[in-house]
Amino acid sequence: MTIPPDSSGRYEVQGGDETADTSSPASSEEMISDVWAQYEPTEPSDYLAQAASPDEEDEADPLADLDAETGVDSDAQADAGTAVEGDTDAVAHSLPADPFADTGASAAGRREGDAEESIEVLRTRSEESERKKASRRSFWKELPILILVALVVAILIKTFLVQVFSIPSGSMEPTLRPGDRVMVNKLAYRFGEPARGDLVVFQNPLVPSDDGSIVGSVVRHVAESLGISSPDDALIKRIVALEGETLEVVDGDLFVDGVQIDEPYIADENWDNTDFGPITVPADHVFVMGDNRRNSKDGRVFGPVAENTIVGRAFVIVWPRSRWGGL
């Protein structure tokens, strides 16, 4: 370390004449103490004073080089220095939190807090797991009720609104084919009257009604409600004549009250040139025939059908999807 000259001249050596005994321990310690006293601040505020008041002998701005090398704004640094000098609390607030600072909590207290937090997390997870288990148990408990409600709704719909019927034979080809499923509107004739050309489902007059056992009736009723099966005593045909009208078939052509009826729904290969009639349809009855005249047991076999035996009017094919459409 280079010792700067002392303005008092106490330790100055001139012309080889020593004004003080530098070899003396007391003199050396005194000299070092005097030198350090010039550079060691005794209060923290002295550091701030030195930072805010550079030595007058330094003509060059030390921040100028910093600007050139680092690109840091020297004016901003100077403002920051001034703020630090004016408010020492700002310095404390601007410093990052010391991660090793003593928070006042003992190690045992911290361990207890961590344990409580872990217990709370486990309790939350346990409650969530219990809620999920309770939800699954609730679903399985409610499933039979849901199935029962669905069956009741299906039976009510089948009884009063609509019902699906399966076509068992080719007596209505080409309009309906075996395996087709049609939807039947059961309210059609509660609010309206049968019309010529309607496709109707009705009870087969040639098959006596047999209710059978109660259990069998319930099973059959449910199966019919779900569209799994169709009643054995049900037929589907087309209305060709209404009550009070006189029907006659001559060489395969249909005449109603002497007027020939156009029947575009009959394919040429299904035409039957057999004569039938004439016959007058009684009140509250309709006369039905199949579109496949060559292969249909219809009104020509069992006569007119009572309107009160009509289940409903078929209005749409619902299966298969390739044949979906209105009737």
C-alpha positions as CSV (number, residue, x, y, z in Angstrom):
1,M,0.0,0.0,0.0
2,T,1.3,3.5,-0.9
3,I,1.1,6.0,1.9
4,P,0.2,9.4,0.6
5,P,2.2,12.4,1.8
6,D,1.0,14.1,5.0
7,S,0.3,17.7,4.7
8,S,1.5,18.3,8.3
9,G,4.9,17.0,7.4
10,R,5.2,14.8,10.5
11,Y,6.4,11.8,8.6
12,E,8.2,13.5,5.8
13,V,11.8,12.5,5.2
14,Q,13.9,15.2,3.7
15,G,17.5,15.1,2.8
16,G,17.9,11.8,4.6
17,D,17.2,13.4,8.0
18,E,14.4,11.6,9.7
19,T,12.0,13.8,11.6
20,A,10.5,10.8,13.3
21,D,11.7,7.4,14.3
22,T,9.9,5.2,11.8
23,S,11.5,2.1,13.3
24,S,9.8,2.8,16.6
25,P,6.7,0.6,17.1
26,A,4.8,3.4,18.7
27,S,5.6,5.7,15.9
28,S,4.6,3.2,13.3
29,E,1.3,2.4,14.9
30,E,0.6,6.1,15.3
31,M,1.4,6.8,11.6
32,I,-0.8,3.9,10.4
33,S,-3.7,5.1,12.6
34,D,-3.4,8.6,11.3
35,V,-3.4,7.4,7.7
36,W,-6.5,5.1,8.1
37,A,-8.3,7.9,9.9
38,Q,-8.2,9.9,6.7
39,Y,-10.0,7.1,4.6
40,E,-12.1,5.0,6.9
41,P,-15.6,6.5,7.6
42,T,-16.9,6.2,11.1
43,E,-20.6,6.4,10.2
44,P,-22.7,4.8,7.5
45,S,-23.9,8.2,6.3
46,D,-20.2,9.0,5.4
47,Y,-20.4,6.4,2.6
48,L,-23.5,8.1,1.2
49,A,-21.7,11.5,1.5
50,Q,-18.7,10.2,-0.4
51,A,-20.9,8.6,-3.1
52,A,-22.9,11.8,-3.5
53,S,-19.8,14.1,-3.3
54,P,-17.0,12.9,-5.5
55,D,-13.5,14.2,-5.1
56,E,-13.1,17.6,-6.7
57,E,-9.8,16.6,-8.1
58,D,-11.5,14.0,-10.3
59,E,-12.2,16.1,-13.4
60,A,-13.6,13.3,-15.5
61,D,-17.1,12.0,-14.9
62,P,-16.7,8.3,-13.8
63,L,-20.2,7.6,-15.1
64,A,-19.3,8.7,-18.6
65,D,-17.2,5.6,-19.2
66,L,-20.0,3.5,-17.7
67,D,-22.4,5.0,-20.3
68,A,-20.1,4.2,-23.1
69,E,-19.4,0.6,-22.0
70,T,-22.7,-0.6,-20.6
71,G,-25.3,1.8,-22.0
72,V,-26.7,2.6,-18.6
73,D,-28.1,6.0,-18.1
74,S,-25.8,7.9,-15.8
75,D,-28.5,10.5,-15.1
76,A,-30.8,7.8,-13.8
77,Q,-28.0,6.4,-11.7
78,A,-27.4,9.8,-10.2
79,D,-31.1,10.3,-9.5
80,A,-31.2,6.9,-7.8
81,G,-28.2,7.9,-5.7
82,T,-29.9,11.1,-4.6
83,A,-33.0,9.2,-3.7
84,V,-31.0,6.8,-1.6
85,E,-29.3,9.7,0.2
86,G,-32.6,11.4,1.0
87,D,-34.5,8.3,2.1
88,T,-32.6,5.4,3.6
89,D,-36.0,3.5,4.0
90,A,-36.3,3.5,0.2
91,V,-33.1,1.5,0.0
92,A,-34.4,-1.1,2.4
93,H,-37.7,-1.4,0.5
94,S,-36.0,-1.6,-2.9
95,L,-33.7,-4.5,-1.8
96,P,-34.9,-8.1,-2.4
97,A,-36.1,-10.1,0.6
98,D,-33.4,-12.0,2.2
99,P,-34.4,-15.7,2.0
100,F,-32.2,-16.5,5.0
101,A,-33.6,-13.7,7.2
102,D,-34.9,-14.8,10.5
103,T,-38.7,-14.7,10.4
104,G,-39.1,-15.0,14.1
105,A,-40.6,-18.6,13.9
106,S,-38.7,-21.4,15.5
107,A,-37.8,-24.6,13.6
108,A,-40.4,-26.4,15.6
109,G,-43.1,-23.9,14.7
110,R,-42.2,-24.1,11.0
111,R,-42.4,-27.9,11.1
112,E,-45.7,-27.7,12.8
113,G,-47.0,-25.3,10.2
114,D,-45.8,-27.6,7.4
115,A,-47.5,-30.6,9.0
116,E,-50.8,-28.7,9.3
117,E,-50.6,-27.7,5.7
118,S,-49.9,-31.3,4.6
119,I,-52.8,-32.5,6.8
120,E,-55.1,-30.0,5.2
121,V,-54.1,-31.1,1.7
122,L,-54.7,-34.8,2.6
123,R,-58.1,-33.9,4.1
124,T,-59.1,-32.0,0.9
125,R,-58.1,-35.0,-1.3
126,S,-59.9,-37.4,1.0
127,E,-63.1,-35.3,0.8
128,E,-62.9,-35.1,-2.9
129,S,-62.4,-38.9,-3.2
130,E,-65.4,-39.4,-0.9
131,R,-67.5,-37.1,-3.0
132,K,-66.6,-39.1,-6.2
133,K,-67.4,-42.4,-4.5
134,A,-70.7,-41.1,-3.2
135,S,-71.5,-39.9,-6.7
136,R,-70.8,-43.3,-8.2
137,R,-72.8,-45.0,-5.5
138,S,-75.7,-42.6,-6.1
139,F,-75.6,-43.3,-9.8
140,W,-75.9,-47.1,-9.3
141,K,-78.6,-46.6,-6.8
142,E,-80.6,-44.3,-9.2
143,L,-80.0,-46.5,-12.3
144,P,-82.9,-48.9,-11.6
145,I,-85.2,-46.0,-10.9
146,L,-84.1,-44.3,-14.2
147,I,-84.8,-47.6,-16.1
148,L,-88.2,-47.9,-14.5
149,V,-89.1,-44.3,-15.3
150,A,-87.9,-44.9,-18.9
151,L,-90.1,-48.0,-19.2
152,V,-93.1,-46.2,-17.8
153,V,-92.7,-43.3,-20.2
154,A,-92.2,-45.7,-23.1
155,I,-95.4,-47.6,-22.2
156,L,-97.4,-44.3,-21.9
157,I,-96.1,-43.1,-25.2
158,K,-96.9,-46.5,-26.8
159,T,-100.4,-46.6,-25.3
160,F,-101.5,-43.1,-26.1
161,L,-99.2,-41.4,-28.6
162,V,-97.1,-43.4,-31.1
163,Q,-95.9,-47.0,-31.5
164,V,-93.3,-48.7,-33.7
165,F,-94.5,-51.6,-35.8
166,S,-92.4,-54.1,-37.7
167,I,-93.5,-55.3,-41.2
168,P,-93.6,-59.1,-41.1
169,S,-94.5,-59.9,-44.8
170,G,-94.3,-58.6,-48.3
171,S,-98.1,-57.9,-48.6
172,M,-97.4,-54.1,-48.9
173,E,-94.5,-54.2,-51.4
174,P,-93.1,-52.1,-52.9
175,T,-94.3,-49.5,-50.4
176,L,-93.2,-51.5,-47.4
177,R,-90.8,-54.4,-47.3
178,P,-90.3,-57.2,-44.7
179,G,-88.2,-55.9,-41.8
180,D,-89.2,-52.3,-42.2
181,R,-90.2,-50.5,-39.0
182,V,-92.9,-47.8,-39.2
183,M,-94.1,-45.3,-36.7
184,V,-97.8,-45.3,-36.1
185,N,-99.7,-42.2,-34.9
186,K,-102.4,-43.4,-32.4
187,L,-104.0,-40.0,-32.2
188,A,-104.7,-39.7,-35.9
189,Y,-108.3,-40.8,-35.7
190,R,-109.1,-39.4,-32.3
191,F,-109.0,-36.0,-33.8
192,G,-109.7,-36.8,-37.5
193,E,-111.5,-39.3,-39.8
194,P,-110.0,-42.1,-41.9
195,A,-109.1,-41.1,-45.5
196,R,-108.7,-43.1,-48.7
197,G,-105.0,-43.9,-49.2
198,D,-104.1,-44.0,-45.5
199,L,-101.8,-46.8,-44.3
200,V,-103.5,-48.1,-41.1
201,V,-102.5,-50.7,-38.5
202,F,-105.5,-52.6,-37.1
203,Q,-106.4,-55.8,-35.3
204,N,-106.5,-58.9,-37.6
205,P,-110.2,-60.0,-37.7
206,L,-109.1,-63.5,-38.4
207,V,-107.0,-63.8,-35.2
208,P,-108.9,-63.9,-31.9
209,S,-107.6,-61.7,-29.2
210,D,-105.7,-63.8,-26.5
211,D,-104.5,-61.9,-23.5
212,G,-102.8,-64.9,-22.0
213,S,-101.2,-64.6,-18.6
214,I,-100.7,-61.3,-16.8
215,V,-96.9,-61.7,-16.8
216,G,-96.9,-62.6,-20.5
217,S,-99.1,-59.6,-21.3
218,V,-96.7,-57.3,-19.4
219,V,-93.6,-58.6,-21.1
220,R,-95.3,-58.4,-24.5
221,H,-96.5,-54.9,-23.7
222,V,-93.1,-53.7,-22.7
223,A,-91.5,-55.3,-25.8
224,E,-94.0,-53.6,-28.1
225,S,-93.4,-50.3,-26.3
226,L,-89.7,-50.5,-27.0
227,G,-90.3,-51.5,-30.6
228,I,-88.7,-54.9,-30.1
229,S,-91.7,-56.8,-31.3
230,S,-95.1,-56.1,-32.9
231,P,-98.5,-57.5,-31.9
232,D,-99.2,-60.9,-33.5
233,D,-102.8,-59.9,-34.2
234,A,-101.9,-56.6,-36.0
235,L,-102.0,-56.0,-39.7
236,I,-101.1,-53.0,-41.9
237,K,-103.0,-52.3,-45.1
238,R,-104.2,-49.3,-47.2
239,I,-107.7,-47.9,-47.0
240,V,-109.3,-48.0,-50.4
241,A,-113.0,-47.3,-49.6
242,L,-114.9,-45.5,-46.8
243,E,-118.2,-46.1,-45.1
244,G,-121.2,-45.9,-47.4
245,E,-119.1,-46.3,-50.6
246,T,-119.5,-49.2,-53.0
247,L,-116.3,-50.9,-54.0
248,E,-115.7,-53.2,-57.0
249,V,-112.6,-54.7,-58.7
250,V,-112.9,-55.4,-62.5
251,D,-110.0,-57.0,-64.4
252,G,-107.7,-55.8,-61.5
253,D,-108.9,-52.1,-61.7
254,L,-110.5,-50.6,-58.6
255,F,-113.8,-48.8,-58.9
256,V,-115.5,-46.8,-56.1
257,D,-119.0,-45.8,-56.7
258,G,-118.4,-46.5,-60.4
259,V,-115.3,-44.3,-60.6
260,Q,-111.9,-45.9,-61.4
261,I,-109.3,-45.1,-58.7
262,D,-105.8,-44.4,-59.7
263,E,-103.3,-46.5,-57.7
264,P,-99.7,-45.5,-58.5
265,Y,-98.4,-47.4,-55.5
266,I,-99.1,-50.8,-57.1
267,A,-96.2,-52.2,-59.1
268,D,-96.9,-54.0,-62.4
269,E,-95.6,-57.3,-61.1
270,N,-98.0,-57.1,-58.1
271,W,-101.1,-56.4,-60.2
272,D,-103.9,-59.0,-59.9
273,N,-106.6,-59.1,-62.5
274,T,-109.0,-61.0,-60.4
275,D,-112.5,-59.5,-60.1
276,F,-114.1,-58.7,-56.7
277,G,-117.3,-57.2,-55.6
278,P,-119.3,-55.1,-55.7
279,I,-119.6,-54.5,-51.9
280,T,-120.9,-51.6,-49.9
281,V,-118.9,-50.5,-46.9
282,P,-121.1,-50.4,-43.7
283,A,-121.1,-47.4,-41.3
284,D,-118.1,-47.0,-39.0
285,H,-116.1,-49.4,-41.2
286,V,-113.4,-49.0,-43.9
287,F,-112.3,-51.4,-46.7
288,V,-108.6,-52.2,-46.8
289,M,-106.3,-53.9,-49.4
290,G,-102.6,-54.6,-49.7
291,D,-100.4,-52.9,-52.3
292,N,-99.1,-56.4,-53.4
293,R,-102.5,-57.5,-54.8
294,R,-101.1,-60.9,-55.8
295,N,-99.9,-61.8,-52.2
296,S,-102.2,-60.1,-49.7
297,K,-104.9,-61.4,-47.4
298,D,-107.0,-58.2,-47.0
299,G,-110.6,-57.1,-47.1
300,R,-111.3,-59.4,-50.0
301,V,-110.8,-62.2,-47.4
302,F,-112.1,-60.9,-44.1
303,G,-114.4,-58.0,-45.3
304,P,-114.7,-54.5,-44.1
305,V,-112.7,-53.4,-40.9
306,A,-114.4,-51.7,-38.0
307,E,-112.9,-48.3,-37.3
308,N,-112.7,-49.0,-33.5
309,T,-110.2,-51.8,-34.3
310,I,-107.8,-49.4,-36.0
311,V,-104.7,-48.8,-33.9
312,G,-103.4,-45.8,-35.8
313,R,-102.0,-44.4,-39.0
314,A,-98.5,-45.3,-40.2
315,F,-96.7,-42.0,-41.2
316,V,-93.0,-42.7,-41.4
317,I,-90.4,-45.4,-42.0
318,V,-87.9,-45.2,-39.2
319,W,-85.7,-48.3,-40.0
320,P,-83.6,-49.1,-41.9
321,R,-82.0,-45.7,-42.3
322,S,-81.6,-46.1,-46.0
323,R,-85.4,-46.3,-46.4
324,W,-86.2,-43.5,-44.0
325,G,-89.1,-41.4,-45.3
326,G,-92.7,-40.4,-44.9
327,L,-95.7,-42.5,-46.0
